[in-house]
Amino acid sequence: MIICATMEKIDAIGLLCPLPVLKLRKRLKPLPAGSEIVLCADDPAAVIDVPHFCTEAGHTLLSVTEADGHTIYRVRKSD
């Protein structure tokens, strides 16, 4: 996966539910529609919580990848 240097990134490694999703929601709020953000989390609940949040909020979950003991979620903000 290629991550643009200007892309927003959230390091939620070590944080437990619901903190990864809360951080994602907070960082997405001020961004313009179409912006992409990457969330790194190792909370096992995030595998369920992040896709659910994206569906409920209308955002697009572009990819989910595993890397070095954590999961990387790439999300595009809805219009």
DOKOL-420612 format. One line per field, with one value per atom (N, C-alpha, C): residue number from 1; residue in three letters; atom name; x, y, z. Coordinates in Angstrom, 2 decimals. Example, Ala and Ser with C-alpha at 12.3 -4.5 7.8 and 13.67 -1.06 7.14 Angstrom:
num 1 1 1 2 2 2;
residuo ALA ALA ALA SER SER SER;
atomo N CA C N CA C;
X 13.19 12.30 13.20 12.85 13.67 12.90;
Y -5.69 -4.50 -3.30 -2.25 -1.06 0.03;
Z 7.80 7.80 7.80 7.08 7.14 7.87;
//
This chain:
num 1 1 1 2 2 2 3 3 3 4 4 4 5 5 5 6 6 6 7 7 7 8 8 8 9 9 9 10 10 10 11 11 11 12 12 12 13 13 13 14 14 14 15 15 15 16 16 16 17 17 17 18 18 18 19 19 19 20 20 20 21 21 21 22 22 22 23 23 23 24 24 24 25 25 25 26 26 26 27 27 27 28 28 28 29 29 29 30 30 30 31 31 31 32 32 32 33 33 33 34 34 34 35 35 35 36 36 36 37 37 37 38 38 38 39 39 39 40 40 40 41 41 41 42 42 42 43 43 43 44 44 44 45 45 45 46 46 46 47 47 47 48 48 48 49 49 49 50 50 50 51 51 51 52 52 52 53 53 53 54 54 54 55 55 55 56 56 56 57 57 57 58 58 58 59 59 59 60 60 60 61 61 61 62 62 62 63 63 63 64 64 64 65 65 65 66 66 66 67 67 67 68 68 68 69 69 69 70 70 70 71 71 71 72 72 72 73 73 73 74 74 74 75 75 75 76 76 76 77 77 77 78 78 78 79 79 79;
residuo MET MET MET ILE ILE ILE ILE ILE ILE CYS CYS CYS ALA ALA ALA THR THR THR MET MET MET GLU GLU GLU LYS LYS LYS ILE ILE ILE ASP ASP ASP ALA ALA ALA ILE ILE ILE GLY GLY GLY LEU LEU LEU LEU LEU LEU CYS CYS CYS PRO PRO PRO LEU LEU LEU PRO PRO PRO VAL VAL VAL LEU LEU LEU LYS LYS LYS LEU LEU LEU ARG ARG ARG LYS LYS LYS ARG ARG ARG LEU LEU LEU LYS LYS LYS PRO PRO PRO LEU LEU LEU PRO PRO PRO ALA ALA ALA GLY GLY GLY SER SER SER GLU GLU GLU ILE ILE ILE VAL VAL VAL LEU LEU LEU CYS CYS CYS ALA ALA ALA ASP ASP ASP ASP ASP ASP PRO PRO PRO ALA ALA ALA ALA ALA ALA VAL VAL VAL ILE ILE ILE ASP ASP ASP VAL VAL VAL PRO PRO PRO HIS HIS HIS PHE PHE PHE CYS CYS CYS THR THR THR GLU GLU GLU ALA ALA ALA GLY GLY GLY HIS HIS HIS THR THR THR LEU LEU LEU LEU LEU LEU SER SER SER VAL VAL VAL THR THR THR GLU GLU GLU ALA ALA ALA ASP ASP ASP GLY GLY GLY HIS HIS HIS THR THR THR ILE ILE ILE TYR TYR TYR ARG ARG ARG VAL VAL VAL ARG ARG ARG LYS LYS LYS SER SER SER ASP ASP ASP;
atomo N CA C N CA C N CA C N CA C N CA C N CA C N CA C N CA C N CA C N CA C N CA C N CA C N CA C N CA C N CA C N CA C N CA C N CA C N CA C N CA C N CA C N CA C N CA C N CA C N CA C N CA C N CA C N CA C N CA C N CA C N CA C N CA C N CA C N CA C N CA C N CA C N CA C N CA C N CA C N CA C N CA C N CA C N CA C N CA C N CA C N CA C N CA C N CA C N CA C N CA C N CA C N CA C N CA C N CA C N CA C N CA C N CA C N CA C N CA C N CA C N CA C N CA C N CA C N CA C N CA C N CA C N CA C N CA C N CA C N CA C N CA C N CA C N CA C N CA C N CA C N CA C N CA C N CA C N CA C;
X 0.85 0.00 0.89 0.54 1.26 0.51 1.22 0.62 1.28 0.47 0.96 1.51 2.58 3.20 2.26 1.33 0.41 -0.88 -1.03 -2.24 -2.26 -3.44 -3.62 -3.35 -2.66 -2.37 -2.73 -3.30 -3.63 -2.94 -2.17 -1.54 -2.38 -3.19 -4.03 -3.54 -2.29 -1.72 -1.64 -2.15 -2.17 -3.47 -4.31 -5.59 -6.69 -7.57 -8.66 -9.99 -10.91 -12.25 -12.86 -13.46 -13.79 -12.81 -11.65 -10.73 -10.25 -9.90 -9.48 -10.55 -11.80 -12.88 -13.16 -13.09 -13.31 -12.24 -10.99 -9.91 -10.13 -10.57 -10.84 -11.95 -13.04 -14.17 -13.73 -12.97 -12.52 -11.62 -10.70 -9.77 -10.46 -11.49 -12.22 -13.08 -13.64 -14.63 -14.20 -13.01 -12.65 -12.14 -11.91 -11.34 -12.40 -11.98 -12.94 -13.33 -14.51 -14.99 -13.95 -13.78 -12.81 -11.43 -11.19 -9.90 -9.73 -8.49 -8.19 -7.37 -7.61 -6.92 -6.54 -5.43 -4.96 -4.97 -5.57 -5.63 -4.86 -3.90 -3.17 -3.65 -4.16 -4.69 -4.40 -4.21 -3.99 -5.10 -6.12 -7.27 -8.07 -8.26 -9.01 -10.43 -11.04 -12.40 -12.44 -11.34 -11.31 -11.66 -11.38 -11.71 -13.22 -14.00 -15.46 -15.88 -15.29 -15.71 -15.46 -14.30 -13.96 -14.87 -15.04 -15.98 -17.40 -17.84 -19.18 -19.31 -18.31 -18.32 -18.40 -17.60 -17.59 -18.95 -19.55 -20.88 -21.91 -21.93 -22.92 -22.73 -21.49 -21.21 -21.19 -21.20 -21.20 -19.82 -18.77 -17.41 -17.06 -16.03 -15.62 -14.37 -14.46 -13.29 -12.57 -11.45 -10.73 -9.92 -9.31 -8.50 -8.28 -8.03 -7.66 -6.50 -5.35 -4.17 -3.53 -2.88 -2.17 -0.69 -0.10 1.33 1.91 2.92 3.69 2.85 1.85 1.08 -0.04 -0.31 -1.43 -2.14 -3.26 -4.04 -4.06 -3.97 -3.98 -5.29 -6.06 -7.34 -7.18 -7.56 -7.52 -8.96 -9.31 -10.69 -10.76 -11.82 -12.10 -13.35 -13.23 -14.36 -15.46 -16.69 -17.84 -18.09 -18.96 -19.34 -20.14;
Y -1.18 0.00 1.24 2.19 3.46 4.48 5.13 6.16 7.48 8.42 9.75 10.45 11.20 11.89 12.92 13.45 14.46 13.86 12.54 11.88 11.92 12.19 12.17 10.76 10.67 9.37 9.42 8.34 8.22 6.98 7.15 6.02 5.71 4.66 4.25 2.93 2.60 1.36 1.48 0.46 0.46 0.99 1.58 2.10 1.06 1.00 0.03 0.69 -0.14 0.29 1.16 2.26 2.78 3.84 3.97 5.07 5.13 4.01 4.13 4.77 4.35 4.92 6.37 6.69 8.06 9.00 8.54 9.34 9.51 8.44 8.50 9.51 9.43 10.35 11.80 12.04 13.41 13.97 13.16 13.62 13.79 12.98 13.10 14.36 14.74 15.82 17.09 17.65 18.91 18.75 17.52 17.31 17.50 17.95 18.08 16.70 16.65 15.40 14.89 13.58 12.96 12.79 13.39 13.23 11.79 11.34 9.99 10.06 9.08 9.02 7.57 7.38 6.04 5.91 4.84 4.53 3.24 3.28 2.09 1.73 0.51 0.09 -1.39 -1.74 -3.15 -3.71 -2.91 -3.37 -4.38 -5.61 -6.62 -6.18 -5.35 -4.87 -3.92 -3.29 -2.33 -3.00 -4.29 -5.03 -4.99 -4.91 -4.80 -3.33 -2.58 -1.19 -0.24 -0.32 0.62 0.43 -0.80 -0.95 -0.53 -0.83 -0.45 1.08 1.76 3.22 3.79 3.27 3.77 3.58 2.43 2.16 3.12 3.28 4.13 5.61 6.05 7.46 7.76 6.72 6.91 7.05 6.83 6.91 5.61 5.65 4.48 3.87 2.60 1.87 1.34 1.95 1.62 0.35 0.12 -1.09 -1.38 -2.65 -3.14 -4.09 -3.77 -4.62 -4.87 -6.01 -6.39 -6.05 -5.53 -5.19 -5.16 -5.97 -5.91 -5.87 -6.74 -6.82 -5.81 -5.06 -4.13 -4.14 -3.46 -3.39 -1.96 -1.80 -0.47 -0.33 0.70 0.99 2.28 2.22 3.42 3.81 5.05 5.51 6.78 6.87 8.10 8.75 10.05 10.78 10.96 10.79 10.94 12.41 12.61 13.97 14.69;
Z 0.00 0.00 0.00 -0.83 -0.90 -0.06 0.84 1.69 1.33 0.89 0.51 1.75 1.57 2.70 3.33 2.55 3.08 3.63 3.50 3.99 5.52 6.07 7.52 8.05 9.16 9.78 11.26 11.75 13.17 13.71 14.76 15.45 16.69 16.59 17.72 18.31 18.05 18.59 20.11 20.78 22.24 22.83 22.01 22.48 22.31 23.29 23.24 22.88 22.43 22.06 23.17 22.83 21.50 20.99 21.62 21.30 19.85 19.19 17.78 16.89 17.05 16.23 16.63 17.90 18.33 17.76 17.74 17.15 15.65 14.99 13.55 13.27 14.00 13.81 14.02 15.08 15.39 14.29 13.77 12.74 11.38 11.10 9.83 9.77 10.90 10.95 10.20 10.46 9.79 8.35 7.91 6.58 5.50 4.32 3.22 2.69 2.06 1.46 0.46 0.44 -0.47 0.14 1.29 1.96 2.41 2.43 2.89 4.17 5.02 6.30 6.57 7.24 7.59 9.11 9.58 11.01 11.26 12.16 12.59 13.99 14.15 15.45 15.67 16.94 17.28 18.17 18.42 19.21 18.38 18.88 18.13 17.77 18.58 18.31 17.12 16.78 15.67 14.34 14.22 13.00 12.73 13.77 13.66 13.70 14.63 14.88 13.71 13.09 12.02 10.80 10.29 9.17 9.53 10.74 11.17 11.20 11.76 11.79 10.38 9.47 8.09 7.43 7.63 7.06 7.62 8.94 9.59 9.22 9.08 8.79 7.29 6.47 5.02 4.41 5.19 4.67 3.95 3.11 2.35 2.97 3.34 3.83 2.60 2.26 1.03 1.14 2.31 2.47 3.94 4.19 5.52 5.31 5.90 5.75 7.11 7.21 8.43 8.27 9.34 9.30 10.70 10.96 12.20 13.47 13.60 14.83 14.95 13.89 13.93 12.57 12.52 11.30 10.81 9.49 8.86 8.09 8.45 7.81 7.01 5.75 4.89 4.59 4.96 4.88 4.05 3.21 2.46 3.04 3.35 3.92 2.87 3.32 2.43 2.10 1.14 0.72 1.76;
//
